[in-house]
């Protein structure tokens, strides 16, 4: 409910602090306490931010690379200095266990460091001689990249710092203005980033952080002055955005139902202990609220029974409870409604004769780490992204059957393949219809350097700092005539 709140966190309008007429409370999913209040921009203020971004395109693109690199390095350093404070903030607003929140802070440090480095390398130009044909004699092409226009970055709740970093850092590095819209449930981390950027000398209009509610997002999406949209979130919302603005450039990082494949050669005691540990950890980290969480385990019959026992034991060893406790592995989901949805999907699967091996209980917004086997192919849990701490187990015979089971999904984000066979690894890379194959580990690994994105309904385009910079810009060629090569 929107209320007046004079002590609200301000938002960031074209690089400066601003407040609106109203505010909303940000509450902890763990205990319901108010973590902070956030001022909401008025329509007039949103218009001012978009107009400033549009006006800044040319001047910001001309900003020296060293100036953009310096600003990004400053933010990187300040996050490092305030790491524990920021981790506690992430944990408070999202319910993420603080041990995982610290990891998110570390990753954000890496994103800004990488962006600072890329800012110095980007747009150096590529020369191409054109005299391969007679008509090109004496001609040289020089290609550089220029902004497509301001970016609208729309971030989700599950990584409230790092996924905002993946929107704003590449934009600043490439000299592209950005309007960042954080998730309404978790805006405080994004506003803190704004605080750090405000300490830099970046030009006015180059960035804004606007915590507008979701029902006002369509107006931003439709605004012709924001020709690039970078969205991370649900499949339904992502494709509705793309369908509504078919002439805009959209990068969509959407859902998945990540599979971990355990092949027959991964059979020693040490192998299975490692696989079970990684599967249990990354089906439950972030409360399972990660697009590359392990949702499906597809194991060869030769190792299935021994693996199942280990997976159940490892899942039951996950420590649940207060996210502020350093010992906690699994905290609450983002809301009680989210936990109720997960509960209903598990109940549906059990009613359809899936076997519940552990878990299956809800307490408010918390849902117990859960493992099921023999899940029918037509229940919701088998078809959709659960976005909760729930894992399903499937027995197959042979590598081809395992890869076919992975591909039997509308999603295709990342897959983990536990094998020692390098040829099988290359066969997986060729056969699996996903954006990334992680060999010897769960599908949940992501380096902020690498291209990250999905196939099928898991999205369009790639994130990763350098790849996002390419997405935000386009190539423009200049042909020089009368050149002696």
C-alpha atoms as one frame of an Amber mdcrd trajectory, in Angstrom:
protein
   0.000   0.000   0.000   1.361   3.409  -0.946   1.681   5.899   1.926   3.309
   9.223   2.675   6.723   8.684   4.227   8.972  11.741   4.745  12.090   9.682
   5.542  12.000   7.561   2.391  15.104   6.554   0.471  15.377   8.959  -2.467
  15.721   7.693  -5.999  18.216   8.876  -8.601  17.007  11.113 -11.420  19.636
  11.900 -14.052  22.393  11.411 -11.492  20.911  13.437  -8.651  18.767  12.582
  -5.644  15.045  13.170  -5.911  11.862  12.282  -4.056   8.293  11.882  -5.228
   4.922  12.435  -3.578   4.574   8.958  -2.118   6.615   6.026  -0.868   6.286
   2.318  -0.241   7.736   0.052   2.418  10.239  -2.691   1.632   9.682  -5.625
   3.987  11.756  -8.649   4.908  10.372 -11.941   3.560  11.774 -13.621   6.674
   9.999 -11.754   9.467   7.894  -9.079   7.781   9.736  -6.160   9.368  10.135
  -2.952   7.415  13.645  -2.760   5.974  13.242   0.665   4.443  10.873   2.995
   2.650  11.398   4.074  -0.941  10.183   7.221  -2.619   8.254   6.678  -5.852
   8.926   8.926  -8.873   6.019  10.888 -10.250   5.125  10.669 -13.936   6.730
  14.084 -14.419   9.982  12.882 -12.834  10.041   9.745 -14.975   9.587  11.926
 -18.047  12.478  14.113 -16.895  14.761  11.089 -16.478  13.934   9.683 -19.907
  14.343  13.063 -21.575  17.729  13.509 -19.874  18.896  10.078 -21.056  17.762
  10.847 -24.602  19.538  14.224 -24.564  22.762  12.685 -23.244  23.301  10.100
 -25.993  25.783  12.034 -28.099  27.687  13.711 -25.277  28.002  10.565 -23.192
  29.236   8.542 -26.161  31.994  11.116 -26.578  33.098  10.852 -22.941  36.728
   9.680 -22.800  37.152   5.994 -22.098  39.385   6.722 -19.127  36.622   8.783
 -17.479  34.073   5.973 -17.780  36.651   3.431 -16.625  37.501   5.596 -13.624
  33.845   5.864 -12.601  33.334   2.110 -12.840  36.524   1.435 -10.901  35.322
   3.825  -8.216  32.050   1.928  -7.829  33.985  -1.342  -7.754  36.189  -0.045
  -4.945  33.323   1.378  -2.930  31.383  -1.876  -3.091  34.489  -3.630  -1.799
  34.770  -1.159   1.079  31.109  -1.556   2.041  30.813  -5.258   1.234  29.407
  -6.506   4.543  26.916  -3.646   4.802  25.684  -4.325   1.269  25.462  -8.080
   1.868  23.295  -7.459   4.937  21.094  -5.118   2.893  20.610  -7.757   0.181
  19.748 -10.330   2.832  17.299  -8.011   4.580  15.322  -7.018   1.496  15.320
 -10.353  -0.345  15.529 -12.985   2.410  18.703 -14.361   0.842  21.014 -16.037
   3.382  23.842 -13.656   4.140  26.431 -16.247   3.098  24.982 -16.160  -0.435
  24.526 -12.394  -0.310  28.251 -12.020   0.299  28.874 -14.058  -2.819  26.585
 -11.757  -4.764  28.535  -8.732  -3.560  31.785 -10.369  -4.665  30.327 -10.965
  -8.092  29.173  -7.359  -8.398  32.718  -6.251  -7.586  33.882  -8.423 -10.492
  31.251  -6.998 -12.851  32.349  -3.418 -12.235  36.031  -4.356 -12.435  35.461
  -6.119 -15.766  33.390  -3.182 -17.039  36.143  -0.753 -16.100  38.636  -2.828
 -18.068  36.298  -3.220 -21.057  35.629   0.532 -21.150  39.299   1.068 -22.041
  39.276  -1.598 -24.760  35.889  -0.972 -26.336  35.294   0.856 -29.611  38.925
   0.936 -30.658  37.836   0.481 -34.254  38.590  -2.165 -36.841  40.292  -1.382
 -40.127  39.442  -3.451 -43.213  41.142  -3.035 -46.589  38.659  -3.162 -49.440
  40.977  -3.789 -52.392  40.097  -7.480 -52.578  38.045  -6.310 -55.586  39.264
  -3.814 -58.201  36.547  -1.323 -57.294  37.922  -1.134 -53.770  41.439  -0.103
 -54.734  42.611   2.748 -52.558  39.721   2.316 -50.104  39.837   1.450 -46.411
  36.845   0.719 -44.161  36.961   1.729 -40.521  34.287   0.243 -38.260  33.349
   1.610 -34.832  30.442   1.026 -32.469  27.957   3.708 -31.412  24.962   3.670
 -29.014  21.642   2.451 -30.347  20.136   4.873 -27.869  19.347   4.898 -24.160
  18.752   1.552 -22.476  15.823   0.631 -20.276  17.225  -1.921 -17.820  14.622
  -3.954 -15.927  16.060  -6.057 -13.100  14.528  -8.902 -11.021  14.394  -9.493
  -7.266  16.542 -12.608  -6.947  19.945 -10.943  -7.411  19.046  -7.348  -6.517
  22.623  -6.066  -6.689  24.412  -8.146  -9.294  21.694  -8.232 -11.924  21.380
  -4.453 -11.641  25.149  -4.352 -12.089  24.777  -6.418 -15.268  22.471  -3.722
 -16.675  24.203  -0.526 -15.637  27.911  -1.437 -15.767  27.996  -2.405 -19.485
  25.987   0.696 -20.357  28.401   3.034 -18.584  31.376   1.162 -20.055  30.012
   1.602 -23.597  29.018   5.231 -23.095  25.292   4.482 -23.335  22.755   6.243
 -21.081  20.572   3.936 -18.997  17.354   4.158 -17.027  17.375   1.332 -14.474
  14.143  -0.034 -13.033  14.784  -2.326 -10.043  12.290  -4.924  -8.824   9.667
  -3.390  -6.475  10.357  -6.075  -3.857  14.094  -5.344  -3.704  14.928  -1.769
  -4.763  17.332  -0.871  -1.950  20.432  -2.474  -3.465  19.892  -0.618  -6.741
  19.421   2.673  -4.911  22.682   2.055  -3.075  24.398   1.610  -6.446  22.989
   4.999  -7.370  24.559   6.431  -4.241  27.960   5.135  -5.376  27.572   6.387
  -8.949  26.637   9.803  -7.573  30.167  10.024  -6.155  31.590   9.948  -9.711
  31.892  12.624 -12.398  29.651  10.936 -14.951  27.559  13.455 -16.891  23.979
  14.229 -15.916  21.508  12.134 -17.831  23.847   9.185 -18.263  22.061   7.155
 -15.584  18.906   7.095 -13.480  17.518   4.569 -10.975  13.722   4.735 -10.886
  11.807   2.432  -8.484   8.516   2.676 -10.334   5.840   0.038  -9.687   5.304
  -2.695 -12.252   1.965  -1.298 -13.407   3.816   1.767 -14.713   6.445  -0.239
 -16.576   4.486  -0.461 -19.887   4.784   3.300 -20.395   8.576   3.054 -20.124
   8.651   0.026 -22.407   6.625   1.862 -25.057   8.660   5.075 -24.913  10.375
   5.508 -28.290  13.286   7.349 -26.666  14.366   4.056 -25.035  15.098   1.879
 -28.103  16.965  -0.852 -26.193  15.406  -2.975 -23.447  17.412  -5.315 -21.265
  15.027  -7.435 -19.196  15.686 -10.213 -16.707  12.655 -11.980 -15.306   9.851
 -14.341 -16.165   9.146 -15.826 -19.576   5.602 -14.462 -19.568   6.601 -10.854
 -18.885   9.692 -10.954 -21.086   7.910 -12.093 -24.219   4.975  -9.774 -23.568
   7.495  -6.910 -23.617   9.047  -8.110 -26.862   5.641  -8.619 -28.483   4.551
  -5.122 -27.493   7.589  -3.383 -29.053   8.606  -5.490 -32.068  10.826  -2.765
 -33.523  12.927  -2.315 -30.399  16.075  -4.243 -29.582  15.263  -6.530 -26.652
  17.618  -8.724 -24.664  15.622 -11.170 -22.561  17.191 -13.280 -19.825  14.307
 -15.499 -18.802  13.539 -18.721 -16.994  14.844 -22.240 -17.023  14.365 -25.615
 -15.400  18.048 -26.439 -15.159  19.086 -30.056 -15.536  22.043 -31.855 -14.020
  22.976 -34.964 -16.015  24.977 -37.708 -14.317  26.396 -40.144 -16.867  27.340
 -43.765 -16.229  31.099 -43.147 -16.079  30.662 -40.794 -13.130  30.478 -43.751
 -10.791  33.088 -43.680  -8.027  32.150 -42.904  -4.436  33.985 -39.577  -4.696
  32.243 -38.759  -7.981  28.768 -39.352  -6.615  29.470 -37.545  -3.361  30.627
 -34.487  -5.348  27.656 -34.593  -7.728  25.164 -34.954  -4.880  26.757 -32.123
  -2.923  26.693 -29.730  -5.879  23.159 -30.719  -6.851  21.849 -30.228  -3.313
  23.649 -26.919  -2.879  22.484 -25.388  -6.138  18.919 -26.616  -6.047  18.550
 -24.728  -2.770  20.905 -21.734  -2.874  18.932 -18.495  -3.192  15.930 -20.611
  -2.099  15.971 -22.131  -5.583  15.118 -18.654  -6.912  17.707 -18.677  -9.672
  17.141 -19.268 -13.373  20.035 -21.752 -13.369  19.110 -23.547 -10.151  19.114
 -27.337 -10.415  15.490 -28.382 -10.892  15.950 -31.693 -12.711  18.449 -34.477
 -12.097  18.738 -36.909 -14.990  20.903 -39.864 -13.983  21.960 -42.979 -15.827
  20.452 -46.172 -14.407  23.967 -47.432 -13.655  24.426 -44.753 -10.960  20.852
 -43.674 -10.197  20.157 -45.584  -6.976  23.453 -44.681  -5.339  23.065 -41.062
  -6.384  19.499 -40.718  -5.083  20.491 -41.733  -1.564  23.293 -39.198  -1.538
  21.161 -36.406  -2.976  18.456 -36.876  -0.351  21.037 -36.897   2.446  22.732
 -33.780   1.062  19.422 -31.928   0.687  18.376 -32.828   4.225  21.715 -31.468
   5.463  20.893 -27.993   4.117  20.437 -25.613   7.046  17.208 -23.622   6.903
  16.253 -20.608   8.966  17.111 -16.977   9.628  18.929 -15.539   6.585  20.957
 -13.259   8.874  22.580 -16.325  10.476  25.912 -17.237   8.886  25.026 -20.942
   9.204  21.832 -20.700   7.135  21.905 -22.235   3.654  18.231 -21.790   2.705
  16.083 -18.828   3.658  12.525 -17.870   2.728  11.180 -17.274  -0.732  10.531
 -13.695  -1.755   6.926 -13.830  -0.486   4.360 -16.128   1.046   2.476 -16.126
  -2.261   5.595 -17.514  -3.971   5.858 -20.255  -1.358   2.172 -21.107  -1.735
   2.645 -21.510  -5.479   5.575 -23.893  -4.971   3.503 -25.809  -2.419   0.615
 -26.185  -4.873   2.909 -27.514  -7.624   4.446 -30.112  -5.323   1.019 -31.140
  -4.024  -0.200 -31.543  -7.612   2.774 -33.774  -8.462   2.287 -35.948  -5.362
  -1.421 -36.292  -6.120  -0.387 -37.553  -9.573   1.747 -40.314  -7.929   5.151
 -38.609  -7.766   7.154 -39.908  -4.785   8.058 -37.315  -2.163  11.481 -38.315
  -0.831  11.999 -35.377   1.530  10.603 -31.922   2.261   7.256 -30.809   0.933
   6.367 -28.507   3.847   5.688 -24.785   3.929   5.960 -22.352   6.842   4.863
 -18.887   5.774   7.230 -17.718   3.043   9.645 -20.590   3.726   9.451 -23.863
   1.833  11.499 -26.860   2.933  14.162 -28.212   0.560  12.294 -30.885  -1.380
  13.135 -33.898  -3.538  10.686 -35.900  -5.645  11.058 -38.901  -7.924   8.874
 -40.423 -10.649   7.247 -37.087 -11.454   4.695 -37.456 -14.280   5.654 -35.571
 -17.414   2.379 -33.648 -17.632   2.299 -32.003 -14.187   3.245 -28.352 -13.770
   6.397 -29.160 -11.838   7.751 -31.140 -14.789   6.962 -28.481 -17.378   7.540
 -25.073 -15.771  10.225 -23.283 -13.802   9.538 -23.898 -10.114  11.721 -21.030
  -8.819  11.855 -22.659  -5.414  13.909 -25.258  -3.490  12.485 -28.274  -5.286
  14.357 -31.011  -7.132  13.079 -33.877  -9.292  14.929 -37.112 -10.084  14.685
 -39.072 -13.329  16.268 -42.427 -14.293  17.418 -42.955 -17.910  19.502 -45.514
 -19.743  22.357 -44.203 -21.850  23.755 -40.896 -22.913  21.345 -40.289 -25.779
  18.341 -40.790 -23.508  19.820 -38.382 -20.983  20.386 -35.672 -23.580  16.906
 -36.223 -25.024  15.420 -35.766 -21.543  17.250 -32.447 -21.143  15.933 -31.247
 -24.492  12.378 -32.306 -23.693  11.636 -28.870 -22.300  10.514 -25.514 -23.603
  13.454 -23.985 -21.742  17.155 -24.088 -22.544  19.296 -21.972 -20.259  22.146
 -24.099 -18.862  22.837 -27.775 -18.173  25.403 -29.450 -15.966  26.943 -32.715
 -17.195  28.817 -34.885 -14.704  31.227 -36.986 -16.755  34.955 -37.660 -17.102
  34.615 -38.517 -20.799  35.859 -35.583 -22.868  34.155 -36.944 -25.965  30.860
 -37.107 -24.085  31.421 -33.498 -23.027  31.798 -32.424 -26.647  28.765 -34.499
 -27.653  26.778 -32.725 -24.927  27.941 -29.349 -26.186  26.721 -30.262 -29.653
  23.457 -31.991 -28.691  22.014 -29.979 -25.811  19.653 -27.152 -26.789  20.834
 -24.722 -24.137  22.857 -21.551 -23.854  25.565 -23.107 -21.695  26.934 -26.558
 -20.816  28.891 -26.884 -17.567  30.979 -30.067 -17.461  31.769 -31.642 -14.112
  29.489 -29.366 -12.101  25.911 -28.186 -11.647  24.302 -25.931 -14.292  24.358
 -23.057 -11.803  27.887 -21.840 -12.550  28.152 -18.411 -14.114  31.219 -16.301
 -14.672  30.487 -12.632 -15.221  33.036 -12.659 -18.056  31.317 -15.232 -20.230
  28.312 -14.912 -22.534  25.210 -15.862 -20.572  21.766 -16.517 -21.986  19.420
 -19.186 -23.223  17.864 -21.007 -26.127  14.198 -21.690 -26.833  11.963 -19.866
 -24.318  14.846 -19.091 -21.973  15.501 -15.818 -23.720  17.047 -13.805 -26.525
  20.541 -12.363 -26.613  23.438 -12.639 -24.195  24.598 -10.913 -21.065  28.152
 -10.769 -19.735  29.767  -7.346 -19.750  31.363  -7.329 -23.210  28.386  -9.049
 -24.843  25.923  -6.595 -23.316  28.071  -3.713 -24.584  27.711  -5.120 -28.090
  23.942  -5.406 -27.563  23.669  -1.759 -26.534  25.562  -0.496 -29.590  25.716
  -0.936 -33.362  28.479  -0.954 -35.943  28.930   2.105 -38.125  31.356   1.919
 -41.030  33.351   4.775 -42.553  34.991   4.263 -45.963  38.153   6.256 -46.643
  38.982   6.850 -50.323  42.335   7.566 -51.903  44.328   5.636 -49.339  47.671
   4.131 -50.289  47.702   0.708 -48.669
